[in-house]
Amino acid sequence: MSETEVKIDWRAVGIVATAADLVAGNRSTQHGDKVENHQYIAALWTAYLGVTITADQVALMMVLLKVARTKTGALNRDDFVDMAGYAGVAGEIMGRFNGLHSSHADGAAQDQTKVRTP
């Protein structure tokens, strides 16, 4: 491997860590708050399709879009990174809408379960 080549981590932990870096990084500067952004997308998809789409469904459908992309074209690590990122965003949206978005003082997320509410 040359000095200019970067070793790409295909391990699950590497893919998830990359997704976490992207989700927690400067994306909010570029795209705004992720929950608010997905709510806007949901409103546009709802108007276009004529059926109600929720913000968490937007994130989950983006996971499905990335899954579909794995069926065609060349193997692309970014598809898996994006799947992990969108799955995390869907979970955060559901947590926020169900009042579970708070964290303990040490930064560990609370382990709570609540029924999905659209």
N, CA, C and O atoms as a Tinker XYZ file with bonds, in Angstrom:
   472  protein
     1  N      0.853000   -1.177000    0.000000    73     2
     2  CA     0.000000    0.000000    0.000000    64     1     3
     3  C      0.897000    1.237000    0.000000    63     2     4     5
     4  O      1.838000    1.323000    0.789000    81     3
     5  N      0.605000    2.197000   -0.886000    73     3     6
     6  CA     1.419000    3.407000   -0.970000    64     5     7
     7  C      1.079000    4.361000    0.175000    63     6     8     9
     8  O      0.085000    4.177000    0.878000    81     7
     9  N      1.912000    5.376000    0.350000    73     7    10
    10  CA     1.688000    6.353000    1.416000    64     9    11
    11  C      0.403000    7.132000    1.218000    63    10    12    13
    12  O     -0.177000    7.615000    2.190000    81    11
    13  N     -0.058000    7.267000   -0.021000    73    11    14
    14  CA    -1.265000    8.044000   -0.293000    64    13    15
    15  C     -2.542000    7.226000   -0.139000    63    14    16    17
    16  O     -3.632000    7.794000   -0.078000    81    15
    17  N     -2.424000    5.910000   -0.074000    73    15    18
    18  CA    -3.592000    5.058000    0.097000    64    17    19
    19  C     -4.033000    5.059000    1.555000    63    18    20    21
    20  O     -3.209000    5.097000    2.468000    81    19
    21  N     -5.333000    5.017000    1.752000    73    19    22
    22  CA    -5.891000    4.948000    3.097000    64    21    23
    23  C     -6.539000    3.586000    3.257000    63    22    24    25
    24  O     -7.321000    3.162000    2.406000    81    23
    25  N     -6.222000    2.908000    4.331000    73    23    26
    26  CA    -6.833000    1.607000    4.591000    64    25    27
    27  C     -8.268000    1.844000    5.065000    63    26    28    29
    28  O     -8.501000    2.569000    6.033000    81    27
    29  N     -9.210000    1.233000    4.381000    73    27    30
    30  CA   -10.625000    1.410000    4.698000    64    29    31
    31  C    -11.064000    0.275000    5.609000    63    30    32    33
    32  O    -10.823000   -0.899000    5.329000    81    31
    33  N    -11.707000    0.647000    6.697000    73    31    34
    34  CA   -12.151000   -0.314000    7.705000    64    33    35
    35  C    -13.536000   -0.843000    7.339000    63    34    36    37
    36  O    -14.530000   -0.123000    7.427000    81    35
    37  N    -13.588000   -2.111000    6.928000    73    35    38
    38  CA   -14.843000   -2.762000    6.577000    64    37    39
    39  C    -15.461000   -3.509000    7.758000    63    38    40    41
    40  O    -16.515000   -4.127000    7.609000    81    39
    41  N    -14.819000   -3.462000    8.928000    73    39    42
    42  CA   -15.415000   -4.121000   10.089000    64    41    43
    43  C    -16.677000   -3.358000   10.507000    63    42    44    45
    44  O    -16.789000   -2.155000   10.269000    81    43
    45  N    -17.618000   -4.061000   11.126000    73    43    46
    46  CA   -18.864000   -3.419000   11.561000    64    45    47
    47  C    -18.584000   -2.209000   12.432000    63    46    48    49
    48  O    -19.209000   -1.162000   12.268000    81    47
    49  N    -17.644000   -2.350000   13.360000    73    47    50
    50  CA   -17.337000   -1.241000   14.259000    64    49    51
    51  C    -16.805000   -0.041000   13.484000    63    50    52    53
    52  O    -17.083000    1.100000   13.854000    81    51
    53  N    -16.048000   -0.275000   12.417000    73    51    54
    54  CA   -15.540000    0.819000   11.602000    64    53    55
    55  C    -16.639000    1.520000   10.820000    63    54    56    57
    56  O    -16.651000    2.747000   10.714000    81    55
    57  N    -17.557000    0.740000   10.277000    73    55    58
    58  CA   -18.683000    1.307000    9.525000    64    57    59
    59  C    -19.574000    2.126000   10.452000    63    58    60    61
    60  O    -19.956000    3.248000   10.119000    81    59
    61  N    -19.902000    1.572000   11.607000    73    59    62
    62  CA   -20.771000    2.273000   12.556000    64    61    63
    63  C    -20.079000    3.517000   13.112000    63    62    64    65
    64  O    -20.723000    4.549000   13.302000    81    63
    65  N    -18.778000    3.428000   13.374000    73    63    66
    66  CA   -18.042000    4.586000   13.889000    64    65    67
    67  C    -18.023000    5.712000   12.858000    63    66    68    69
    68  O    -18.172000    6.882000   13.213000    81    67
    69  N    -17.844000    5.369000   11.600000    73    67    70
    70  CA   -17.874000    6.384000   10.545000    64    69    71
    71  C    -19.250000    7.036000   10.489000    63    70    72    73
    72  O    -19.360000    8.257000   10.378000    81    71
    73  N    -20.299000    6.220000   10.564000    73    71    74
    74  CA   -21.666000    6.759000   10.554000    64    73    75
    75  C    -21.883000    7.685000   11.749000    63    74    76    77
    76  O    -22.471000    8.757000   11.606000    81    75
    77  N    -21.414000    7.278000   12.915000    73    75    78
    78  CA   -21.576000    8.103000   14.113000    64    77    79
    79  C    -20.857000    9.439000   13.958000    63    78    80    81
    80  O    -21.383000   10.484000   14.343000    81    79
    81  N    -19.663000    9.400000   13.398000    73    79    82
    82  CA   -18.917000   10.647000   13.163000    64    81    83
    83  C    -19.687000   11.574000   12.235000    63    82    84    85
    84  O    -19.729000   12.784000   12.460000    81    83
    85  N    -20.295000   11.017000   11.193000    73    83    86
    86  CA   -21.048000   11.829000   10.243000    64    85    87
    87  C    -22.318000   12.390000   10.863000    63    86    88    89
    88  O    -22.627000   13.570000   10.695000    81    87
    89  N    -23.053000   11.549000   11.579000    73    87    90
    90  CA   -24.318000   11.971000   12.178000    64    89    91
    91  C    -24.089000   13.027000   13.263000    63    90    92    93
    92  O    -24.877000   13.962000   13.403000    81    91
    93  N    -23.009000   12.869000   14.026000    73    91    94
    94  CA   -22.726000   13.796000   15.120000    64    93    95
    95  C    -21.887000   14.992000   14.671000    63    94    96    97
    96  O    -21.686000   15.934000   15.438000    81    95
    97  N    -21.402000   14.954000   13.438000    73    95    98
    98  CA   -20.495000   15.994000   12.955000    64    97    99
    99  C    -21.197000   17.243000   12.485000    63    98   100   101
   100  O    -22.234000   17.631000   13.023000    81    99
   101  N    -20.626000   17.868000   11.482000    73    99   102
   102  CA   -21.113000   19.174000   11.033000    64   101   103
   103  C    -22.299000   19.094000   10.076000    63   102   104   105
   104  O    -22.612000   20.078000    9.406000    81   103
   105  N    -22.949000   17.963000   10.000000    73   103   106
   106  CA   -24.114000   17.845000    9.117000    64   105   107
   107  C    -25.200000   18.856000    9.480000    63   106   108   109
   108  O    -25.907000   19.347000    8.600000    81   107
   109  N    -25.336000   19.171000   10.769000    73   107   110
   110  CA   -26.369000   20.135000   11.164000    64   109   111
   111  C    -26.059000   21.526000   10.616000    63   110   112   113
   112  O    -26.973000   22.300000   10.331000    81   111
   113  N    -24.771000   21.843000   10.468000    73   111   114
   114  CA   -24.389000   23.118000    9.867000    64   113   115
   115  C    -24.762000   23.121000    8.392000    63   114   116   117
   116  O    -25.238000   24.124000    7.859000    81   115
   117  N    -24.541000   21.989000    7.745000    73   115   118
   118  CA   -24.803000   21.879000    6.313000    64   117   119
   119  C    -26.290000   21.718000    6.007000    63   118   120   121
   120  O    -26.801000   22.346000    5.080000    81   119
   121  N    -27.002000   20.866000    6.791000    73   119   122
   122  CA   -28.382000   20.508000    6.466000    64   121   123
   123  C    -29.406000   20.944000    7.514000    63   122   124   125
   124  O    -30.606000   20.778000    7.290000    81   123
   125  N    -28.982000   21.485000    8.628000    73   123   126
   126  CA   -29.907000   21.841000    9.707000    64   125   127
   127  C    -30.151000   20.656000   10.628000    63   126   128   129
   128  O    -29.591000   19.579000   10.427000    81   127
   129  N    -30.984000   20.859000   11.633000    73   127   130
   130  CA   -31.315000   19.808000   12.600000    64   129   131
   131  C    -31.871000   18.587000   11.872000    63   130   132   133
   132  O    -32.766000   18.712000   11.036000    81   131
   133  N    -31.340000   17.409000   12.189000    73   131   134
   134  CA   -31.724000   16.199000   11.458000    64   133   135
   135  C    -33.196000   15.852000   11.617000    63   134   136   137
   136  O    -33.824000   15.383000   10.668000    81   135
   137  N    -33.756000   16.074000   12.804000    73   135   138
   138  CA   -35.171000   15.763000   13.004000    64   137   139
   139  C    -36.033000   16.738000   12.210000    63   138   140   141
   140  O    -36.957000   16.328000   11.508000    81   139
   141  N    -35.732000   18.016000   12.322000    73   139   142
   142  CA   -36.485000   19.027000   11.579000    64   141   143
   143  C    -36.371000   18.786000   10.069000    63   142   144   145
   144  O    -37.361000   18.913000    9.348000    81   143
   145  N    -35.188000   18.444000    9.596000    73   143   146
   146  CA   -34.971000   18.157000    8.183000    64   145   147
   147  C    -35.845000   16.998000    7.721000    63   146   148   149
   148  O    -36.464000   17.065000    6.659000    81   147
   149  N    -35.894000   15.932000    8.524000    73   147   150
   150  CA   -36.713000   14.771000    8.157000    64   149   151
   151  C    -38.200000   15.100000    8.238000    63   150   152   153
   152  O    -38.995000   14.513000    7.504000    81   151
   153  N    -38.595000   16.025000    9.113000    73   151   154
   154  CA   -39.992000   16.461000    9.157000    64   153   155
   155  C    -40.357000   17.219000    7.875000    63   154   156   157
   156  O    -41.448000   17.035000    7.336000    81   155
   157  N    -39.459000   18.058000    7.394000    73   155   158
   158  CA   -39.704000   18.772000    6.139000    64   157   159
   159  C    -39.799000   17.793000    4.970000    63   158   160   161
   160  O    -40.681000   17.919000    4.122000    81   159
   161  N    -38.899000   16.829000    4.928000    73   159   162
   162  CA   -38.949000   15.820000    3.869000    64   161   163
   163  C    -40.269000   15.059000    3.944000    63   162   164   165
   164  O    -40.904000   14.814000    2.919000    81   163
   165  N    -40.683000   14.686000    5.154000    73   163   166
   166  CA   -41.944000   13.963000    5.338000    64   165   167
   167  C    -43.122000   14.787000    4.826000    63   166   168   169
   168  O    -44.023000   14.248000    4.183000    81   167
   169  N    -43.120000   16.078000    5.104000    73   167   170
   170  CA   -44.214000   16.947000    4.640000    64   169   171
   171  C    -44.251000   17.003000    3.113000    63   170   172   173
   172  O    -45.325000   16.969000    2.512000    81   171
   173  N    -43.075000   17.088000    2.488000    73   171   174
   174  CA   -43.022000   17.121000    1.025000    64   173   175
   175  C    -43.463000   15.793000    0.419000    63   174   176   177
   176  O    -44.222000   15.772000   -0.550000    81   175
   177  N    -42.987000   14.680000    0.988000    73   175   178
   178  CA   -43.383000   13.367000    0.482000    64   177   179
   179  C    -44.872000   13.143000    0.695000    63   178   180   181
   180  O    -45.539000   12.556000   -0.157000    81   179
   181  N    -45.399000   13.606000    1.829000    73   179   182
   182  CA   -46.833000   13.477000    2.111000    64   181   183
   183  C    -47.646000   14.221000    1.056000    63   182   184   185
   184  O    -48.614000   13.682000    0.519000    81   183
   185  N    -47.251000   15.466000    0.757000    73   183   186
   186  CA   -47.966000   16.261000   -0.243000    64   185   187
   187  C    -47.880000   15.608000   -1.618000    63   186   188   189
   188  O    -48.871000   15.556000   -2.346000    81   187
   189  N    -46.710000   15.114000   -1.969000    73   187   190
   190  CA   -46.505000   14.523000   -3.291000    64   189   191
   191  C    -47.256000   13.205000   -3.450000    63   190   192   193
   192  O    -47.888000   12.963000   -4.478000    81   191
   193  N    -47.184000   12.351000   -2.423000    73   191   194
   194  CA   -47.778000   11.012000   -2.512000    64   193   195
   195  C    -49.258000   10.971000   -2.138000    63   194   196   197
   196  O    -49.977000   10.057000   -2.540000    81   195
   197  N    -49.706000   11.952000   -1.376000    73   195   198
   198  CA   -51.103000   11.960000   -0.940000    64   197   199
   199  C    -51.378000   10.992000    0.198000    63   198   200   201
   200  O    -52.537000   10.682000    0.477000    81   199
   201  N    -50.329000   10.509000    0.861000    73   199   202
   202  CA   -50.452000    9.662000    2.046000    64   201   203
   203  C    -49.528000   10.233000    3.120000    63   202   204   205
   204  O    -48.502000   10.839000    2.809000    81   203
   205  N    -49.892000   10.039000    4.362000    73   203   206
   206  CA   -49.099000   10.592000    5.446000    64   205   207
   207  C    -47.788000    9.825000    5.614000    63   206   208   209
   208  O    -47.780000    8.604000    5.764000    81   207
   209  N    -46.693000   10.561000    5.586000    73   207   210
   210  CA   -45.355000   10.023000    5.821000    64   209   211
   211  C    -44.802000   10.748000    7.040000    63   210   212   213
   212  O    -44.916000   11.969000    7.138000    81   211
   213  N    -44.205000   10.011000    7.967000    73   211   214
   214  CA   -43.642000   10.619000    9.170000    64   213   215
   215  C    -42.123000   10.743000    9.039000    63   214   216   217
   216  O    -41.507000   10.102000    8.186000    81   215
   217  N    -41.539000   11.563000    9.882000    73   215   218
   218  CA   -40.098000   11.809000    9.832000    64   217   219
   219  C    -39.293000   10.522000   10.021000    63   218   220   221
   220  O    -38.290000   10.315000    9.336000    81   219
   221  N    -39.720000    9.662000   10.939000    73   219   222
   222  CA   -38.995000    8.405000   11.144000    64   221   223
   223  C    -39.131000    7.491000    9.937000    63   222   224   225
   224  O    -38.201000    6.751000    9.616000    81   223
   225  N    -40.273000    7.531000    9.264000    73   223   226
   226  CA   -40.445000    6.729000    8.057000    64   225   227
   227  C    -39.517000    7.209000    6.938000    63   226   228   229
   228  O    -39.021000    6.405000    6.150000    81   227
   229  N    -39.286000    8.528000    6.874000    73   227   230
   230  CA   -38.334000    9.054000    5.896000    64   229   231
   231  C    -36.971000    8.410000    6.115000    63   230   232   233
   232  O    -36.362000    7.901000    5.174000    81   231
   233  N    -36.489000    8.432000    7.364000    73   231   234
   234  CA   -35.172000    7.863000    7.663000    64   233   235
   235  C    -35.137000    6.374000    7.349000    63   234   236   237
   236  O    -34.154000    5.884000    6.794000    81   235
   237  N    -36.189000    5.652000    7.693000    73   235   238
   238  CA   -36.230000    4.213000    7.414000    64   237   239
   239  C    -36.289000    3.932000    5.915000    63   238   240   241
   240  O    -35.695000    2.964000    5.440000    81   239
   241  N    -37.006000    4.776000    5.169000    73   239   242
   242  CA   -37.043000    4.583000    3.720000    64   241   243
   243  C    -35.697000    4.912000    3.085000    63   242   244   245
   244  O    -35.346000    4.353000    2.046000    81   243
   245  N    -34.944000    5.818000    3.705000    73   243   246
   246  CA   -33.594000    6.090000    3.209000    64   245   247
   247  C    -32.685000    4.884000    3.451000    63   246   248   249
   248  O    -31.798000    4.602000    2.645000    81   247
   249  N    -32.907000    4.169000    4.565000    73   247   250
   250  CA   -32.172000    2.915000    4.782000    64   249   251
   251  C    -32.497000    1.952000    3.643000    63   250   252   253
   252  O    -31.602000    1.317000    3.085000    81   251
   253  N    -33.782000    1.847000    3.302000    73   251   254
   254  CA   -34.191000    0.933000    2.230000    64   253   255
   255  C    -33.607000    1.356000    0.884000    63   254   256   257
   256  O    -33.247000    0.502000    0.074000    81   255
   257  N    -33.510000    2.660000    0.637000    73   255   258
   258  CA   -32.872000    3.137000   -0.585000    64   257   259
   259  C    -31.430000    2.659000   -0.644000    63   258   260   261
   260  O    -30.964000    2.210000   -1.691000    81   259
   261  N    -30.724000    2.755000    0.478000    73   259   262
   262  CA   -29.328000    2.315000    0.518000    64   261   263
   263  C    -29.227000    0.801000    0.359000    63   262   264   265
   264  O    -28.283000    0.310000   -0.259000    81   263
   265  N    -30.181000    0.057000    0.906000    73   263   266
   266  CA   -30.207000   -1.397000    0.716000    64   265   267
   267  C    -30.379000   -1.704000   -0.771000    63   266   268   269
   268  O    -29.698000   -2.576000   -1.311000    81   267
   269  N    -31.288000   -0.986000   -1.432000    73   267   270
   270  CA   -31.509000   -1.213000   -2.863000    64   269   271
   271  C    -30.243000   -0.945000   -3.663000    63   270   272   273
   272  O    -29.968000   -1.635000   -4.644000    81   271
   273  N    -29.480000    0.046000   -3.252000    73   271   274
   274  CA   -28.251000    0.368000   -3.972000    64   273   275
   275  C    -27.201000   -0.730000   -3.867000    63   274   276   277
   276  O    -26.319000   -0.829000   -4.719000    81   275
   277  N    -27.290000   -1.555000   -2.826000    73   275   278
   278  CA   -26.321000   -2.657000   -2.705000    64   277   279
   279  C    -26.596000   -3.749000   -3.733000    63   278   280   281
   280  O    -25.744000   -4.607000   -3.964000    81   279
   281  N    -27.774000   -3.730000   -4.351000    73   279   282
   282  CA   -28.151000   -4.760000   -5.321000    64   281   283
   283  C    -27.600000   -4.479000   -6.708000    63   282   284   285
   284  O    -27.549000   -5.379000   -7.546000    81   283
   285  N    -27.183000   -3.233000   -6.965000    73   283   286
   286  CA   -26.674000   -2.875000   -8.286000    64   285   287
   287  C    -25.346000   -2.138000   -8.132000    63   286   288   289
   288  O    -25.034000   -1.618000   -7.060000    81   287
   289  N    -24.594000   -2.101000   -9.178000    73   287   290
   290  CA   -23.346000   -1.349000   -9.153000    64   289   291
   291  C    -22.251000   -2.036000   -8.353000    63   290   292   293
   292  O    -22.381000   -3.189000   -7.940000    81   291
   293  N    -21.177000   -1.301000   -8.149000    73   291   294
   294  CA   -20.010000   -1.828000   -7.447000    64   293   295
   295  C    -20.216000   -1.782000   -5.937000    63   294   296   297
   296  O    -21.016000   -1.000000   -5.424000    81   295
   297  N    -19.485000   -2.626000   -5.249000    73   295   298
   298  CA   -19.496000   -2.636000   -3.789000    64   297   299
   299  C    -19.039000   -1.271000   -3.290000    63   298   300   301
   300  O    -17.997000   -0.768000   -3.711000    81   299
   301  N    -19.819000   -0.675000   -2.392000    73   299   302
   302  CA   -19.550000    0.678000   -1.930000    64   301   303
   303  C    -19.756000    0.759000   -0.417000    63   302   304   305
   304  O    -20.883000    0.634000    0.063000    81   303
   305  N    -18.695000    0.963000    0.321000    73   303   306
   306  CA   -18.765000    1.047000    1.786000    64   305   307
   307  C    -19.714000    2.145000    2.242000    63   306   308   309
   308  O    -20.384000    2.000000    3.264000    81   307
   309  N    -19.776000    3.238000    1.498000    73   307   310
   310  CA   -20.634000    4.360000    1.881000    64   309   311
   311  C    -22.104000    3.957000    2.001000    63   310   312   313
   312  O    -22.830000    4.515000    2.824000    81   311
   313  N    -22.547000    2.998000    1.192000    73   311   314
   314  CA   -23.936000    2.536000    1.322000    64   313   315
   315  C    -24.187000    1.985000    2.722000    63   314   316   317
   316  O    -25.235000    2.242000    3.314000    81   315
   317  N    -23.234000    1.234000    3.250000    73   315   318
   318  CA   -23.391000    0.637000    4.579000    64   317   319
   319  C    -23.252000    1.688000    5.681000    63   318   320   321
   320  O    -23.951000    1.633000    6.693000    81   319
   321  N    -22.355000    2.632000    5.478000    73   319   322
   322  CA   -22.212000    3.743000    6.427000    64   321   323
   323  C    -23.516000    4.530000    6.476000    63   322   324   325
   324  O    -24.011000    4.854000    7.555000    81   323
   325  N    -24.068000    4.835000    5.308000    73   323   326
   326  CA   -25.316000    5.601000    5.261000    64   325   327
   327  C    -26.484000    4.837000    5.878000    63   326   328   329
   328  O    -27.328000    5.429000    6.551000    81   327
   329  N    -26.536000    3.505000    5.649000    73   327   330
   330  CA   -27.591000    2.698000    6.284000    64   329   331
   331  C    -27.532000    2.839000    7.797000    63   330   332   333
   332  O    -28.548000    3.074000    8.451000    81   331
   333  N    -26.332000    2.693000    8.343000    73   331   334
   334  CA   -26.156000    2.798000    9.792000    64   333   335
   335  C    -26.532000    4.191000   10.278000    63   334   336   337
   336  O    -27.172000    4.340000   11.319000    81   335
   337  N    -26.139000    5.201000    9.528000    73   335   338
   338  CA   -26.455000    6.575000    9.909000    64   337   339
   339  C    -27.953000    6.841000    9.896000    63   338   340   341
   340  O    -28.493000    7.405000   10.846000    81   339
   341  N    -28.624000    6.437000    8.824000    73   339   342
   342  CA   -30.070000    6.650000    8.740000    64   341   343
   343  C    -30.821000    5.840000    9.797000    63   342   344   345
   344  O    -31.823000    6.313000   10.335000    81   343
   345  N    -30.356000    4.633000   10.102000    73   343   346
   346  CA   -30.985000    3.845000   11.169000    64   345   347
   347  C    -30.851000    4.573000   12.503000    63   346   348   349
   348  O    -31.795000    4.607000   13.291000    81   347
   349  N    -29.685000    5.150000   12.753000    73   347   350
   350  CA   -29.484000    5.927000   13.973000    64   349   351
   351  C    -30.380000    7.147000   14.020000    63   350   352   353
   352  O    -30.942000    7.469000   15.067000    81   351
   353  N    -30.518000    7.831000   12.887000    73   351   354
   354  CA   -31.393000    9.004000   12.827000    64   353   355
   355  C    -32.844000    8.592000   13.084000    63   354   356   357
   356  O    -33.561000    9.284000   13.807000    81   355
   357  N    -33.285000    7.473000   12.500000    73   355   358
   358  CA   -34.652000    6.992000   12.738000    64   357   359
   359  C    -34.870000    6.728000   14.220000    63   358   360   361
   360  O    -35.906000    7.095000   14.772000    81   359
   361  N    -33.898000    6.092000   14.863000    73   359   362
   362  CA   -34.010000    5.840000   16.298000    64   361   363
   363  C    -34.052000    7.123000   17.104000    63   362   364   365
   364  O    -34.825000    7.239000   18.056000    81   363
   365  N    -33.219000    8.094000   16.725000    73   363   366
   366  CA   -33.220000    9.380000   17.436000    64   365   367
   367  C    -34.555000   10.106000   17.270000    63   366   368   369
   368  O    -35.078000   10.678000   18.226000    81   367
   369  N    -35.095000   10.081000   16.069000    73   367   370
   370  CA   -36.400000   10.709000   15.831000    64   369   371
   371  C    -37.463000   10.057000   16.696000    63   370   372   373
   372  O    -38.239000   10.747000   17.358000    81   371
   373  N    -37.502000    8.722000   16.694000    73   371   374
   374  CA   -38.497000    8.016000   17.510000    64   373   375
   375  C    -38.296000    8.311000   18.993000    63   374   376   377
   376  O    -39.262000    8.509000   19.730000    81   375
   377  N    -37.047000    8.340000   19.422000    73   375   378
   378  CA   -36.763000    8.673000   20.818000    64   377   379
   379  C    -37.222000   10.066000   21.175000    63   378   380   381
   380  O    -37.809000   10.284000   22.235000    81   379
   381  N    -36.953000   11.012000   20.286000    73   379   382
   382  CA   -37.341000   12.399000   20.557000    64   381   383
   383  C    -38.858000   12.538000   20.608000    63   382   384   385
   384  O    -39.392000   13.206000   21.493000    81   383
   385  N    -39.560000   11.907000   19.656000    73   383   386
   386  CA   -41.015000   12.008000   19.610000    64   385   387
   387  C    -41.691000   11.255000   20.745000    63   386   388   389
   388  O    -42.849000   11.526000   21.065000    81   387
   389  N    -40.988000   10.322000   21.351000    73   387   390
   390  CA   -41.544000    9.560000   22.469000    64   389   391
   391  C    -40.988000   10.017000   23.812000    63   390   392   393
   392  O    -41.153000    9.320000   24.814000    81   391
   393  N    -40.335000   11.167000   23.851000    73   391   394
   394  CA   -39.829000   11.731000   25.094000    64   393   395
   395  C    -38.660000   10.980000   25.685000    63   394   396   397
   396  O    -38.446000   11.037000   26.896000    81   395
   397  N    -37.890000   10.270000   24.863000    73   395   398
   398  CA   -36.783000    9.448000   25.350000    64   397   399
   399  C    -35.430000   10.005000   24.935000    63   398   400   401
   400  O    -34.430000    9.291000   25.008000    81   399
   401  N    -35.371000   11.239000   24.510000    73   399   402
   402  CA   -34.152000   11.813000   23.950000    64   401   403
   403  C    -33.158000   12.269000   25.005000    63   402   404   405
   404  O    -32.022000   12.599000   24.662000    81   403
   405  N    -33.540000   12.301000   26.268000    73   403   406
   406  CA   -32.627000   12.784000   27.304000    64   405   407
   407  C    -31.520000   11.771000   27.568000    63   406   408   409
   408  O    -31.651000   10.586000   27.260000    81   407
   409  N    -30.421000   12.268000   28.150000    73   407   410
   410  CA   -29.282000   11.426000   28.487000    64   409   411
   411  C    -28.946000   11.605000   29.951000    63   410   412   413
   412  O    -29.285000   12.618000   30.563000    81   411
   413  N    -28.271000   10.602000   30.509000    73   411   414
   414  CA   -27.758000   10.719000   31.861000    64   413   415
   415  C    -26.617000   11.724000   31.874000    63   414   416   417
   416  O    -26.075000   12.054000   30.820000    81   415
   417  N    -26.248000   12.211000   33.044000    73   415   418
   418  CA   -25.169000   13.183000   33.177000    64   417   419
   419  C    -23.858000   12.661000   32.606000    63   418   420   421
   420  O    -23.050000   13.446000   32.110000    81   419
   421  N    -23.632000   11.345000   32.667000    73   419   422
   422  CA   -22.381000   10.781000   32.154000    64   421   423
   423  C    -22.408000   10.576000   30.634000    63   422   424   425
   424  O    -21.450000   10.066000   30.053000    81   423
   425  N    -23.514000   10.977000   29.998000    73   423   426
   426  CA   -23.604000   10.874000   28.548000    64   425   427
   427  C    -24.202000    9.577000   28.053000    63   426   428   429
   428  O    -24.465000    9.447000   26.858000    81   427
   429  N    -24.429000    8.604000   28.935000    73   427   430
   430  CA   -25.014000    7.336000   28.514000    64   429   431
   431  C    -26.507000    7.523000   28.274000    63   430   432   433
   432  O    -27.211000    8.110000   29.095000    81   431
   433  N    -26.979000    7.019000   27.146000    73   431   434
   434  CA   -28.392000    7.146000   26.822000    64   433   435
   435  C    -29.222000    6.295000   27.775000    63   434   436   437
   436  O    -28.789000    5.233000   28.222000    81   435
   437  N    -30.421000    6.781000   28.075000    73   435   438
   438  CA   -31.320000    6.005000   28.922000    64   437   439
   439  C    -31.870000    4.832000   28.134000    63   438   440   441
   440  O    -32.132000    4.951000   26.937000    81   439
   441  N    -32.045000    3.698000   28.799000    73   439   442
   442  CA   -32.588000    2.509000   28.161000    64   441   443
   443  C    -34.072000    2.451000   28.482000    63   442   444   445
   444  O    -34.469000    1.962000   29.540000    81   443
   445  N    -34.890000    2.953000   27.563000    73   443   446
   446  CA   -36.331000    2.976000   27.756000    64   445   447
   447  C    -36.986000    2.503000   26.470000    63   446   448   449
   448  O    -36.424000    2.644000   25.384000    81   447
   449  N    -38.171000    1.945000   26.604000    73   447   450
   450  CA   -38.916000    1.495000   25.440000    64   449   451
   451  C    -40.308000    2.073000   25.518000    63   450   452   453
   452  O    -40.922000    2.078000   26.586000    81   451
   453  N    -40.811000    2.557000   24.410000    73   451   454
   454  CA   -42.150000    3.106000   24.347000    64   453   455
   455  C    -42.734000    2.758000   22.978000    63   454   456   457
   456  O    -42.002000    2.624000   21.997000    81   455
   457  N    -44.015000    2.620000   22.923000    73   455   458
   458  CA   -44.695000    2.252000   21.685000    64   457   459
   459  C    -44.579000    3.393000   20.672000    63   458   460   461
   460  O    -44.649000    4.568000   21.034000    81   459
   461  N    -44.404000    3.034000   19.421000    73   459   462
   462  CA   -44.291000    4.033000   18.348000    64   461   463
   463  C    -45.593000    4.814000   18.218000    63   462   464   465
   464  O    -46.688000    4.252000   18.219000    81   463
   465  N    -45.432000    6.135000   18.105000    73   463   466
   466  CA   -46.575000    6.987000   17.839000    64   465   467
   467  C    -46.268000    7.808000   16.606000    63   466   468   469
   468  O    -45.283000    8.546000   16.581000    81   467
   469  N    -47.099000    7.691000   15.580000    73   467   470
   470  CA   -46.830000    8.416000   14.319000    64   469   471
   471  C    -46.969000    9.910000   14.477000    63   470   472
   472  O    -46.776000   10.653000   13.514000    81   471
